[in-house]
Amino acid sequence: MLSGMEVKLINTPNAPQPAGHYSQATVHNGLVFIAGQLSIDPSGEKKLGPIEQQTEQALNNVHAILKAAGSDWDRVLKMNISIADINLWDAFNKVYARVLGDNRPARAVIPCGPLHHGFLIEIEAIAATDM
């Protein structure tokens, strides 16, 4: 509970299950907060290929969670992207633009150095929902 209002936890088999003490997403007051998504497929297999492949998988995970929370790309308000090397930005941005199409949420791309297990990218999102 948060200030007397319900917080709903989102869990879908169409995205990787949390590996720690967190939820795939939480919903509160018409907003869905999606935990950082790595390039892990729903079965739990780590996809440690090139940045394009990792970006595609992480975005697929975000999308699956958006759908489970009653939202979609056109309702995303903000995305935070942690990227292991700023030199990967152009390749990441091409995949991101293709997947999101005309949707242009506010965004931050943060170069952060190495990510856990050798991942190159982690993506989190905040979106509107009717839940």
GIQUI-V79275 format. One line per field, one symbol per residue. ss: DSSP state (A for helix, B for strand, O for the rest). burial: + if it has 24 or more other ideal C-beta (glycine too) atoms within 12 Angstrom, else -. Layout:
BEGIN
ss = ???
burial = ???
END
This chain:
BEGIN
ss = OBOOBOOBBBOOOOOOOOOOOOOOBBBBOOBBBBBBBOOBOOOOOBOOOOAAAAAAAAAAAAAAAAAAOOOOAAABBBBBBBBOOAAAAAAAAAAAAAAAOOOOOBBBBBBOOOOAAAOOBBBBBBBBOOO
burial = -------+-+-+--++-+----++++++--+++++++++++-----+---+++++++++++++++++++-+++-+++-++++++---+--++--++--++--+-+-+-+-----+---+++++++++++-+
END
